[in-house]
Amino acid sequence: MSSRGWIWEGPRPFLHCARRQAADYVAFVRTLDRERPVRGGEREFLALHEFVRSCGEDGVAIHGDPYARLWTRIAFALLRAVRLGEGVPPEAAVFARTVGETDPRALLRCHLDEFKRLALGAAVRSNRRLVLEAPLRLGLPAALPGADAAVVGSGDVSVCAYANGRLDTADGGIEPTPCPRVRVKGLDLPLQPHGYAVPALDWMPSAGRTDLVYQAAQTPLVEAGLRLVARHVPRVFDQMRAVLRWIALNPMSEYTGTNYVSYSDLPGAFAFRAVPNPYSAAEACIHEFHHNRLFALEAEEPLLATAPGARDADAVYYSPWRDEPRPIRGLLHAVYVTLAQTELWLSVYADEATDESVRRFATDQLVRHPLMIDLGMRQLERFAPFTPRGRRLLSALHETRRAHDDATRRLGIPEDAPLHFFHDDGSIHPATDRDGERRSVRALVASHVREFDTRGQLAAAPT
């Protein structure tokens, strides 16, 4: 592995996060069982914990679902707050607002009820009978974590049990609906839009408002995109195959700030906009997967010190990727994922089988990405409060950037290129100004700096 390989390759950061989650969950269960801090409210949870454990490999898979990570993080934080007599911890702030409760002990009791989502997922996955002592109220549609299935419909239902392939409710029974799946070279992945519809998240991408029929219609697009990833960046595809648990597609008709999203608390999941072009899907998958990888690297050991500029609230830094300022951590993520995307476009450009319209778009990207990365790196060098490990990461980013420069020189990539974009129908078009003149990539980036670097954080725009 090269000196920069540790930031791009290998399972270590993902394994670290999985082991930490497992250790936190075990510690939570043992402490809850020993101390009984919610005065009897633990009994059903402990029984459901034993049920999931009795499901063997199916139970292990349930704990690997992205929601299990989120549930464990909140549970661990709430138990600590109860034991220390503290207020609502930051990890549970959204959950507290959603359920309308401010006492950590009462919140912990409510959160134990949410474990029933995971227990029902285990019951469905293993097809074992499960009866709940108290019903779980679900707002529909809802995901069944780890079971790659959803409860579809609208309104609220109270789920009492699972048996014989049906969820028993006060109004009768509901059959869980399997999620559509994408299958590419050993990667078998559900499209699960309803994984975002949980009370611990205060917003969800537009995918969460779609149905499984819409998601199923996107499977050819996703499979085509993933085949491109496997062809052009196989080391990334191999990681995706090992790490991803579910993804979802946001409708092309909606364009919002949440069209492309990865949650640090939902590892192994992401959503992206369904631009009907496989190269766009491939780039989006690489982009969002690398947010997941950088989240794991951050969890393994801090990269930024806890200091002004390191928090998400400190959105004061110019970003060539946005029209509004970003926190320094956002710039770090943008540089990282854009470097990852560049690997795709280098391979696409070099491939003799690449269509000429795609090659023109790749040329745009191979001019644009280095300009934006360099602007972001200048911001990081000047403002980021890196830890020693963060400095190592920055050095590796620079090394990757130099390797890309070498590759673009070998390929003969020009210093500037016409600007291109994906049309709504997925076709690729050059961008023109009001006079019909074609716009250039360098001119676009330079004008963005002039318009949005309002604090003068960059000495000069590219020329």
C-alpha positions as CSV (number, residue, x, y, z in Angstrom):
1,M,0.0,0.0,0.0
2,S,1.4,3.5,-0.9
3,S,1.9,6.2,1.7
4,R,-1.5,7.6,0.7
5,G,-3.2,4.2,0.4
6,W,-4.4,4.1,4.0
7,I,-6.9,6.9,3.4
8,W,-8.3,5.2,0.3
9,E,-8.0,1.4,0.7
10,G,-8.6,-1.4,3.2
11,P,-11.4,-2.2,5.6
12,R,-9.7,-1.0,8.8
13,P,-11.8,2.2,9.5
14,F,-15.0,0.4,8.8
15,L,-14.0,-2.6,11.0
16,H,-13.1,-0.1,13.8
17,C,-16.5,1.5,13.7
18,A,-18.3,-1.9,13.7
19,R,-16.2,-3.1,16.6
20,R,-16.9,0.1,18.6
21,Q,-20.6,-0.2,17.9
22,A,-20.6,-3.8,19.1
23,A,-18.6,-2.9,22.3
24,D,-20.9,0.0,23.1
25,Y,-24.0,-2.1,22.6
26,V,-22.7,-4.9,24.8
27,A,-21.7,-2.3,27.5
28,F,-25.1,-0.7,27.3
29,V,-27.0,-4.0,27.7
30,R,-24.9,-5.1,30.6
31,T,-25.2,-1.8,32.4
32,L,-28.9,-1.6,31.8
33,D,-29.4,-5.1,33.1
34,R,-27.3,-4.5,36.2
35,E,-28.6,-1.1,37.2
36,R,-32.2,-1.0,35.9
37,P,-32.2,2.8,35.6
38,V,-35.7,3.1,34.1
39,R,-37.4,1.1,36.9
40,G,-38.8,-1.9,35.1
41,G,-38.9,-0.3,31.6
42,E,-35.9,-2.4,30.7
43,R,-37.7,-5.8,30.9
44,E,-39.1,-6.0,27.4
45,F,-36.0,-4.6,25.8
46,L,-33.8,-7.2,27.5
47,A,-36.2,-9.9,26.2
48,L,-36.0,-8.5,22.7
49,H,-32.3,-8.4,22.9
50,E,-32.2,-12.1,23.7
51,F,-34.6,-12.8,20.8
52,V,-32.3,-11.0,18.4
53,R,-29.3,-12.8,19.7
54,S,-31.1,-16.1,19.4
55,C,-31.5,-15.4,15.6
56,G,-27.8,-16.2,15.1
57,E,-26.4,-14.9,11.8
58,D,-29.7,-13.1,11.1
59,G,-29.4,-11.3,14.4
60,V,-25.8,-10.3,13.6
61,A,-27.0,-8.9,10.2
62,I,-29.6,-6.8,12.1
63,H,-26.9,-5.2,14.2
64,G,-25.1,-4.4,10.9
65,D,-28.0,-2.3,9.6
66,P,-27.3,1.5,9.5
67,Y,-30.2,2.1,11.9
68,A,-28.6,-0.2,14.5
69,R,-25.6,2.2,14.6
70,L,-27.8,5.2,15.2
71,W,-29.9,3.4,17.8
72,T,-26.8,2.3,19.7
73,R,-25.2,5.7,19.7
74,I,-28.3,7.3,21.1
75,A,-28.9,4.6,23.7
76,F,-25.3,4.7,24.9
77,A,-25.5,8.5,25.3
78,L,-28.8,8.5,27.1
79,L,-27.7,5.9,29.6
80,R,-24.6,7.9,30.4
81,A,-26.7,11.0,30.9
82,V,-29.0,9.2,33.3
83,R,-26.1,7.7,35.3
84,L,-24.4,11.1,35.6
85,G,-27.5,13.1,36.2
86,E,-26.9,15.2,33.1
87,G,-29.4,16.8,30.6
88,V,-30.3,15.6,27.2
89,P,-27.1,14.7,25.3
90,P,-26.5,16.1,21.8
91,E,-26.8,12.7,20.3
92,A,-30.5,12.5,21.5
93,A,-31.5,16.1,20.8
94,V,-33.5,15.3,17.6
95,F,-35.2,12.3,19.2
96,A,-36.1,14.5,22.2
97,R,-37.7,17.1,20.0
98,T,-39.6,14.4,18.0
99,V,-41.1,12.6,21.0
100,G,-41.6,15.8,23.0
101,E,-39.6,14.7,26.1
102,T,-36.8,16.5,27.9
103,D,-36.1,14.1,30.8
104,P,-33.2,11.7,29.9
105,R,-34.7,8.8,31.9
106,A,-38.1,9.1,30.1
107,L,-36.3,9.5,26.8
108,L,-34.3,6.3,27.5
109,R,-37.5,4.4,28.1
110,C,-38.9,5.8,24.8
111,H,-35.7,4.9,23.0
112,L,-35.8,1.3,24.3
113,D,-39.2,1.0,22.6
114,E,-37.5,1.9,19.3
115,F,-35.4,-1.2,19.5
116,K,-38.6,-3.0,18.5
117,R,-37.9,-1.9,14.9
118,L,-34.7,-4.0,15.0
119,A,-36.4,-6.9,16.7
120,L,-39.2,-7.0,14.1
121,G,-36.5,-6.8,11.4
122,A,-34.9,-9.9,13.0
123,A,-38.2,-11.7,13.1
124,V,-38.9,-11.0,9.4
125,R,-35.4,-11.8,8.3
126,S,-35.4,-15.1,10.1
127,N,-39.1,-15.8,9.7
128,R,-39.5,-16.4,13.4
129,R,-42.6,-15.6,15.5
130,L,-42.3,-12.6,17.7
131,V,-45.0,-11.2,20.1
132,L,-44.5,-7.7,21.5
133,E,-45.6,-7.1,25.1
134,A,-46.6,-3.5,24.1
135,P,-47.3,-2.5,20.5
136,L,-44.9,-0.5,18.4
137,R,-46.5,2.5,16.8
138,L,-45.1,3.0,13.3
139,G,-45.7,5.9,10.9
140,L,-46.0,4.4,7.4
141,P,-44.2,3.8,5.3
142,A,-41.5,2.4,7.6
143,A,-38.4,0.3,7.1
144,L,-37.8,-3.0,8.8
145,P,-34.1,-2.6,9.6
146,G,-31.9,-5.5,8.4
147,A,-34.8,-7.3,6.8
148,D,-34.5,-5.4,3.5
149,A,-38.2,-4.9,3.6
150,A,-40.7,-2.1,4.4
151,V,-44.2,-1.7,5.8
152,V,-45.9,0.3,3.1
153,G,-49.0,2.4,3.3
154,S,-49.9,5.7,5.0
155,G,-51.0,6.8,8.5
156,D,-50.0,5.1,11.7
157,V,-50.3,1.4,12.7
158,S,-49.7,-0.4,16.0
159,V,-47.7,-3.6,15.4
160,C,-48.3,-6.3,18.0
161,A,-46.5,-9.3,16.6
162,Y,-45.0,-11.0,13.6
163,A,-46.0,-14.5,12.5
164,N,-46.5,-16.5,9.4
165,G,-45.2,-13.8,7.1
166,R,-47.5,-11.1,8.5
167,L,-47.3,-8.2,11.0
168,D,-50.3,-8.3,13.3
169,T,-51.9,-4.9,14.0
170,A,-55.0,-3.6,15.7
171,D,-56.6,-3.4,12.3
172,G,-55.6,-6.8,11.0
173,G,-52.4,-7.8,9.3
174,I,-49.8,-6.4,6.9
175,E,-47.4,-8.3,4.8
176,P,-43.9,-6.7,4.7
177,T,-42.9,-5.7,1.2
178,P,-39.4,-6.7,0.0
179,C,-37.3,-3.9,-1.2
180,P,-36.2,-3.9,-4.8
181,R,-32.6,-5.0,-5.2
182,V,-29.6,-4.2,-7.4
183,R,-27.2,-7.0,-8.2
184,V,-23.8,-6.4,-9.8
185,K,-20.8,-8.7,-9.6
186,G,-21.5,-10.1,-6.2
187,L,-22.9,-6.9,-4.8
188,D,-26.5,-7.5,-3.8
189,L,-28.0,-4.3,-2.4
190,P,-31.6,-3.2,-1.5
191,L,-33.0,0.1,-2.5
192,Q,-34.5,1.2,0.9
193,P,-35.9,4.7,0.9
194,H,-37.7,4.4,4.2
195,G,-34.6,3.9,6.3
196,Y,-34.6,7.7,6.8
197,A,-38.1,7.7,8.3
198,V,-37.1,7.3,12.0
199,P,-37.7,9.7,14.9
200,A,-34.0,10.2,15.6
201,L,-33.5,12.1,12.3
202,D,-34.9,15.6,11.9
203,W,-35.0,15.6,8.1
204,M,-34.8,13.1,5.3
205,P,-33.9,13.3,1.6
206,S,-36.7,13.2,-0.9
207,A,-36.1,9.5,-1.4
208,G,-37.8,8.9,1.9
209,R,-41.1,10.2,0.4
210,T,-41.0,7.9,-2.6
211,D,-42.4,4.4,-2.7
212,L,-40.8,1.1,-3.5
213,V,-42.3,1.1,-7.0
214,Y,-40.3,4.3,-7.8
215,Q,-37.2,2.8,-6.4
216,A,-37.7,-0.4,-8.4
217,A,-37.8,1.6,-11.6
218,Q,-34.3,3.0,-10.8
219,T,-32.6,-0.4,-10.6
220,P,-31.4,-0.4,-14.2
221,L,-29.8,3.0,-13.7
222,V,-28.1,2.0,-10.4
223,E,-26.9,-1.3,-11.8
224,A,-25.4,0.4,-14.9
225,G,-23.7,2.9,-12.7
226,L,-22.2,0.2,-10.4
227,R,-21.0,-1.7,-13.4
228,L,-19.0,1.4,-14.4
229,V,-17.6,1.6,-10.9
230,A,-16.5,-2.0,-11.0
231,R,-14.9,-1.5,-14.4
232,H,-13.1,1.8,-13.8
233,V,-12.4,1.8,-10.1
234,P,-12.5,-1.8,-8.9
235,R,-10.8,-1.1,-5.6
236,V,-13.8,1.1,-4.7
237,F,-16.3,-1.4,-5.9
238,D,-14.8,-4.1,-3.7
239,Q,-15.2,-1.8,-0.7
240,M,-18.8,-1.0,-1.6
241,R,-19.5,-4.7,-1.8
242,A,-18.2,-5.2,1.7
243,V,-19.6,-2.1,3.3
244,L,-22.9,-0.9,1.8
245,R,-26.2,-2.0,3.4
246,W,-28.8,0.0,1.5
247,I,-29.1,3.0,-0.7
248,A,-32.0,5.1,-2.1
249,L,-32.7,7.3,-5.1
250,N,-34.0,10.9,-5.0
251,P,-36.4,11.8,-7.8
252,M,-34.9,13.7,-10.7
253,S,-37.9,16.1,-10.5
254,E,-36.8,17.4,-7.1
255,Y,-33.7,19.5,-6.7
256,T,-32.9,20.4,-3.1
257,G,-29.9,20.6,-0.8
258,T,-30.6,17.0,0.2
259,N,-30.4,15.4,-3.2
260,Y,-27.0,13.8,-2.3
261,V,-26.7,12.8,1.3
262,S,-24.7,10.6,3.6
263,Y,-25.3,10.5,7.4
264,S,-22.3,9.8,9.6
265,D,-24.8,8.0,11.9
266,L,-26.1,5.8,9.1
267,P,-22.9,4.1,8.0
268,G,-23.3,1.9,4.9
269,A,-26.2,4.0,3.5
270,F,-26.7,7.0,1.2
271,A,-29.1,8.6,-1.3
272,F,-28.4,10.4,-4.5
273,R,-30.4,12.1,-7.3
274,A,-31.5,9.8,-10.1
275,V,-30.0,11.7,-13.1
276,P,-30.8,9.2,-15.9
277,N,-27.2,8.6,-17.0
278,P,-25.1,5.7,-15.7
279,Y,-21.9,7.9,-15.5
280,S,-23.7,10.3,-13.2
281,A,-24.9,7.3,-11.1
282,A,-21.4,5.9,-11.0
283,E,-19.9,9.3,-9.9
284,A,-22.7,9.8,-7.3
285,C,-22.0,6.3,-5.8
286,I,-18.3,7.0,-5.6
287,H,-18.9,10.4,-4.1
288,E,-21.3,9.2,-1.4
289,F,-19.4,6.1,-0.6
290,H,-16.3,8.2,0.2
291,H,-18.3,10.4,2.5
292,N,-18.9,7.1,4.3
293,R,-15.2,6.2,4.3
294,L,-14.1,9.6,5.6
295,F,-16.8,9.4,8.4
296,A,-15.2,6.1,9.3
297,L,-11.7,7.6,9.3
298,E,-12.9,10.5,11.5
299,A,-14.5,8.0,13.9
300,E,-11.3,5.9,14.1
301,E,-9.3,8.9,15.2
302,P,-10.0,12.7,15.1
303,L,-8.7,14.5,12.1
304,L,-9.8,18.0,13.2
305,A,-9.3,19.4,16.7
306,T,-12.3,20.7,18.6
307,A,-11.7,24.3,17.9
308,P,-13.4,27.2,16.1
309,G,-13.8,26.2,12.5
310,A,-14.0,22.4,13.2
311,R,-17.7,22.4,14.1
312,D,-20.5,22.1,11.5
313,A,-22.0,25.4,12.9
314,D,-18.9,27.3,11.7
315,A,-20.0,27.7,8.1
316,V,-17.9,30.7,7.2
317,Y,-15.4,29.4,4.6
318,Y,-15.6,29.9,0.8
319,S,-16.3,26.6,-1.0
320,P,-16.0,26.2,-4.8
321,W,-18.6,23.4,-4.5
322,R,-21.3,25.7,-3.0
323,D,-22.8,29.1,-3.4
324,E,-22.9,29.6,0.4
325,P,-20.0,29.3,3.0
326,R,-19.2,25.9,4.5
327,P,-17.7,24.7,7.7
328,I,-14.0,23.6,7.4
329,R,-15.1,20.0,7.9
330,G,-17.4,20.3,4.9
331,L,-14.4,21.5,2.8
332,L,-12.3,18.5,4.0
333,H,-15.1,16.2,2.9
334,A,-15.5,18.0,-0.5
335,V,-11.8,17.7,-1.3
336,Y,-11.7,14.1,-0.3
337,V,-14.7,12.9,-2.3
338,T,-13.7,15.0,-5.3
339,L,-10.3,13.4,-5.4
340,A,-12.1,10.0,-5.4
341,Q,-14.3,11.1,-8.3
342,T,-11.3,12.1,-10.3
343,E,-10.1,8.5,-10.3
344,L,-13.3,7.5,-12.1
345,W,-12.9,10.2,-14.8
346,L,-9.2,9.5,-15.4
347,S,-10.1,5.9,-16.2
348,V,-13.2,6.8,-18.3
349,Y,-11.1,9.3,-20.4
350,A,-8.4,6.7,-21.0
351,D,-10.8,3.9,-22.0
352,E,-10.9,3.5,-25.8
353,A,-14.5,2.3,-25.6
354,T,-15.8,5.6,-24.0
355,D,-18.3,7.5,-26.1
356,E,-17.1,10.8,-27.4
357,S,-19.8,12.8,-25.6
358,V,-18.8,11.1,-22.3
359,R,-15.1,11.8,-23.0
360,R,-15.9,15.5,-23.5
361,F,-17.7,15.5,-20.1
362,A,-14.7,13.6,-18.6
363,T,-12.4,16.4,-20.0
364,D,-14.6,19.0,-18.2
365,Q,-14.3,17.1,-15.0
366,L,-10.6,16.6,-15.3
367,V,-10.1,20.3,-15.7
368,R,-12.7,21.3,-13.1
369,H,-11.8,19.0,-10.3
370,P,-8.2,20.0,-9.9
371,L,-9.1,23.7,-9.9
372,M,-11.7,23.1,-7.2
373,I,-9.5,20.8,-5.2
374,D,-6.7,23.3,-5.2
375,L,-9.0,26.0,-3.9
376,G,-10.3,23.8,-1.2
377,M,-6.8,22.7,-0.2
378,R,-5.7,26.3,0.1
379,Q,-8.6,26.8,2.6
380,L,-7.6,23.7,4.5
381,E,-4.0,24.7,4.7
382,R,-4.9,28.1,6.0
383,F,-7.8,27.5,8.4
384,A,-8.2,23.8,9.3
385,P,-7.2,22.9,12.9
386,F,-5.7,19.5,12.0
387,T,-4.7,17.0,14.6
388,P,-1.4,15.2,13.9
389,R,-3.3,12.4,12.1
390,G,-5.2,15.0,10.2
391,R,-1.9,16.4,9.0
392,R,-1.0,12.9,7.8
393,L,-4.2,12.8,5.9
394,L,-3.6,16.2,4.4
395,S,-0.2,15.1,3.2
396,A,-1.8,12.0,1.6
397,L,-4.3,14.2,-0.1
398,H,-1.5,16.3,-1.6
399,E,0.2,13.1,-2.7
400,T,-3.0,11.9,-4.4
401,R,-3.4,15.3,-6.1
402,R,0.1,15.1,-7.5
403,A,-0.5,11.6,-8.8
404,H,-3.6,12.9,-10.6
405,D,-1.5,15.7,-12.2
406,D,0.9,13.1,-13.5
407,A,-2.0,11.1,-15.0
408,T,-3.6,14.1,-16.7
409,R,-0.3,15.0,-18.3
410,R,0.2,11.5,-19.6
411,L,-3.4,11.6,-21.0
412,G,-2.9,15.1,-22.6
413,I,-5.7,16.7,-20.7
414,P,-5.8,20.4,-21.8
415,E,-5.6,23.3,-19.3
416,D,-9.1,24.4,-20.1
417,A,-12.2,22.8,-21.7
418,P,-15.7,23.7,-22.7
419,L,-18.2,23.4,-19.8
420,H,-20.6,20.4,-20.1
421,F,-23.6,19.3,-18.0
422,F,-26.2,16.4,-17.8
423,H,-29.6,17.4,-19.2
424,D,-32.7,16.2,-17.4
425,D,-33.0,13.3,-19.9
426,G,-29.4,12.2,-19.1
427,S,-27.9,13.5,-22.3
428,I,-24.7,15.5,-22.2
429,H,-24.6,19.1,-23.5
430,P,-22.1,21.9,-23.7
431,A,-23.0,25.0,-21.6
432,T,-23.4,28.4,-23.4
433,D,-23.9,31.9,-22.2
434,R,-26.7,34.3,-23.2
435,D,-25.0,35.1,-26.5
436,G,-24.7,31.4,-27.4
437,E,-21.0,31.3,-26.8
438,R,-19.6,28.2,-25.1
439,R,-18.5,28.7,-21.5
440,S,-15.2,27.3,-20.3
441,V,-14.5,25.4,-17.1
442,R,-11.8,27.8,-15.9
443,A,-14.0,30.9,-16.5
444,L,-16.8,29.3,-14.5
445,V,-14.5,28.5,-11.5
446,A,-12.9,32.0,-11.7
447,S,-16.3,33.7,-11.7
448,H,-17.5,31.6,-8.8
449,V,-14.5,32.8,-6.7
450,R,-15.2,36.4,-7.6
451,E,-18.8,36.2,-6.7
452,F,-18.8,34.0,-3.6
453,D,-15.4,34.6,-1.9
454,T,-17.0,37.5,-0.1
455,R,-14.5,37.4,2.8
456,G,-11.4,37.5,0.5
457,Q,-10.2,34.1,1.9
458,L,-8.4,33.3,-1.4
459,A,-5.7,35.6,-2.7
460,A,-6.6,35.2,-6.4
461,A,-8.9,33.3,-8.7
462,P,-7.5,30.8,-11.3
463,T,-6.8,32.5,-14.6
